Structures are given as C-alpha cells and as structure tokens.
C-alpha cells in the first residue's frame, strides 16, 4: 500500500532544497576566504556543501539558517548531527565548511 504522506514529503523536501539553494550565493570574497581557510576548496565544494546540508539535514528536522549560529555553535552541532546522519568525513566537511563560511560571526 502506498504511503499517502510520500508525495507531500517529497514536495516539502523539494521546496526546502530550492529555498536553501536560492538563499546563499557565493561571492568572490567567500571563495577567497574558503580557499584561505581550507586550501583547495572550490566553488563546487561550497555548492555541494550547501546541497548536502539541505538534503541530509532536512531528513530529520527543519533546516536552520547558517546565520542562526556562530562558529562555536556549528562546531558543536556538526559533529553530533553528522554522526546521527551517518555522513562520511568528506560530506561532513563539505557541509561544515559551507556552514562556517555563511555563519554569523557575531552571534
């Protein structure tokens, strides 16, 4: 028997993914900062981190804006949540770099 919630959940996921992908663009300053902090980081890496954040984290809870936390907050939550989401180190780091780049430094 088909679950009646499946179409709704799929639609919700796509809306959240579209929102997450449309709200954060990356500037040249972002790219320079990322490359300095994490040598070898590319625009594709940052975009992949953003998409992974939206797709992996929204499975279990509403997405928080990256600006909702400062670095200390994300440094506390990313290891815990990535373990719960069974993310590999590479995907965790892509998400982490995206969040740290876009976080609120003064929160």
C-alpha positions in Angstrom: 0.0 0.0 0.0 1.4 3.4 -1.0 2.0 5.9 1.8 -0.2 9.0 1.3 2.4 11.2 3.0 5.1 10.4 0.4 4.0 13.0 -2.2 3.7 15.7 0.5 7.1 14.9 2.0 8.7 14.9 -1.5 7.2 18.3 -2.3 8.3 19.6 1.1 11.8 18.4 0.5 12.0 20.0 -2.9 10.7 23.3 -1.6 13.2 23.3 1.2 16.0 22.3 -1.1 15.1 25.0 -3.6 14.9 27.6 -0.7 18.3 26.5 0.6 19.9 26.6 -2.8 18.4 30.0 -3.6 19.2 31.8 -0.4 23.0 31.5 -0.4 25.1 32.6 -3.2 28.9 32.7 -3.0 30.9 35.9 -3.6 34.5 36.2 -4.7 35.2 37.1 -1.0 33.5 33.8 0.1 35.7 31.9 -2.3 38.9 33.6 -1.2 38.0 33.1 2.4 37.2 29.4 1.9 40.4 28.9 -0.1 42.5 30.5 2.6 40.8 28.6 5.5 40.6 25.2 3.6 43.2 25.1 0.8 41.9 23.6 -2.3 38.2 24.4 -1.6 36.4 25.3 -4.8 33.1 26.9 -5.7 31.8 23.4 -6.5 32.7 22.2 -3.0 30.8 25.1 -1.4 27.8 24.5 -3.6 27.9 20.7 -2.8 28.1 21.5 0.9 25.0 23.7 0.6 23.1 21.0 -1.3 24.2 18.3 1.1 23.2 20.4 4.1 19.7 20.8 2.6 19.3 17.2 1.5 20.9 15.4 4.5 19.7 17.5 7.4 16.1 18.1 6.3 15.5 14.4 6.5 15.2 14.7 10.3 14.4 18.3 11.1 13.8 21.8 9.8 16.8 23.5 8.4 18.4 26.2 10.4 19.8 29.2 8.6 23.6 29.1 8.6 23.4 32.6 10.1 21.5 31.2 13.1 24.7 30.0 14.7 28.2 31.3 15.2 31.3 29.2 14.6 31.2 27.8 18.1 27.6 26.7 17.6 28.2 24.9 14.3 31.4 23.4 15.7 29.3 21.9 18.5 26.4 20.7 16.3 28.0 19.5 13.1 30.0 16.6 14.6 26.9 15.4 16.6 24.4 15.7 13.7 26.7 14.3 11.0 27.2 11.2 13.1 23.4 10.8 13.5 23.0 11.3 9.7 25.8 8.7 9.0 27.7 11.2 6.9 31.2 10.3 5.8 34.1 12.6 6.6 34.1 14.2 3.2 30.4 15.1 3.1 30.5 16.3 6.7 33.4 18.6 5.9 31.6 20.0 2.8 28.6 20.8 5.0 30.8 22.2 7.8 32.8 24.5 5.5 29.6 25.8 4.0 28.0 26.5 7.4 31.2 28.1 8.8 31.6 30.3 5.8 28.0 31.5 6.0 27.6 31.6 9.8 27.0 34.7 11.9 30.4 35.7 13.3 28.9 37.9 15.9 26.0 35.7 17.1 
